Amino acid sequence: MIRSELVEKIAEDNPHLFHRDVERIVSTIFNEIIEAMASGNRVELRGFGAFSVKKRNARVGRNPRTGDSVSVEEKHVPFFKTGKLLRDRLNGG
């Protein structure tokens, strides 16, 4: 599902809301998650999962095309851990 499909689904399930308001709500939720993670905070949505940021240390990697050693800088990457309810639903529970 892509963002526009999510907006359509929410608007369809809530006919009392204007489409532009649903778009604003979805954008606000995503932006708040992004801002929290950018600040180094963890975002937990009970039953769904938790978003966090993990640090990857600097390392020496290899260029797959040439085999040469390449320096890879330290970076922070988003990480998602599923919640129990989501995991159970995906596994037929």
C-alpha positions as CSV (number, residue, x, y, z in Angstrom):
1,M,0.0,0.0,0.0
2,I,1.3,3.4,-0.9
3,R,0.6,6.7,0.9
4,S,-2.2,7.8,-1.5
5,E,-3.9,4.4,-1.1
6,L,-3.8,4.8,2.7
7,V,-5.4,8.3,2.4
8,E,-8.1,6.9,0.1
9,K,-8.8,4.0,2.5
10,I,-9.1,6.3,5.5
11,A,-11.3,8.8,3.6
12,E,-13.5,6.0,2.4
13,D,-13.9,4.6,5.9
14,N,-14.6,8.1,7.4
15,P,-17.0,9.9,5.0
16,H,-17.5,12.7,7.5
17,L,-13.9,13.8,7.0
18,F,-12.8,16.0,4.0
19,H,-10.2,14.4,1.8
20,R,-7.8,17.3,2.3
21,D,-8.1,16.8,6.1
22,V,-7.3,13.1,5.8
23,E,-4.2,14.0,3.7
24,R,-3.2,16.5,6.4
25,I,-3.6,13.9,9.2
26,V,-1.6,11.2,7.4
27,S,1.2,13.7,6.6
28,T,1.2,15.0,10.2
29,I,1.6,11.4,11.5
30,F,4.4,10.6,9.2
31,N,6.2,13.9,9.8
32,E,6.0,13.4,13.6
33,I,7.5,9.9,13.3
34,I,10.3,11.3,11.1
35,E,11.0,14.2,13.4
36,A,11.1,11.9,16.5
37,M,13.5,9.6,14.8
38,A,15.6,12.4,13.5
39,S,15.9,13.5,17.2
40,G,17.1,10.1,18.1
41,N,13.8,9.0,19.8
42,R,12.0,5.8,19.5
43,V,8.4,5.7,18.2
44,E,6.2,2.9,19.4
45,L,2.7,2.1,18.0
46,R,1.3,-0.6,20.3
47,G,0.3,-3.7,18.5
48,F,1.9,-2.5,15.3
49,G,5.6,-2.0,16.1
50,A,8.4,0.3,17.0
51,F,10.5,2.6,14.8
52,S,14.0,3.4,16.0
53,V,17.4,4.5,14.7
54,K,20.4,2.2,14.7
55,K,24.0,3.4,14.3
56,R,26.3,1.6,11.9
57,N,29.9,2.1,12.6
58,A,32.5,3.1,10.0
59,R,34.0,0.2,8.2
60,V,36.0,-0.9,5.2
61,G,33.8,-2.4,2.5
62,R,34.5,-3.7,-1.0
63,N,33.4,-2.4,-4.3
64,P,31.5,-5.4,-5.8
65,R,32.5,-4.4,-9.3
66,T,36.2,-4.0,-8.9
67,G,36.9,-5.7,-5.5
68,D,38.8,-2.6,-4.3
69,S,38.6,-1.6,-0.6
70,V,36.3,1.3,0.1
71,S,35.9,3.3,3.3
72,V,32.3,3.4,4.4
73,E,31.4,6.2,6.8
74,E,29.4,5.8,10.0
75,K,25.7,6.3,9.4
76,H,22.4,6.0,11.1
77,V,19.7,3.9,9.6
78,P,16.0,3.5,10.4
79,F,14.9,0.2,12.0
80,F,11.4,-1.3,12.5
81,K,10.6,-4.1,14.9
82,T,7.1,-5.6,14.5
83,G,4.8,-5.7,17.5
84,K,3.3,-8.9,18.8
85,L,-0.2,-8.3,17.4
86,L,1.2,-7.6,13.9
87,R,3.5,-10.6,14.0
88,D,0.7,-12.9,15.2
89,R,-1.7,-11.7,12.4
90,L,1.0,-12.2,9.8
91,N,1.5,-15.8,11.0
92,G,-2.1,-16.7,11.1
93,G,-2.6,-16.2,14.8
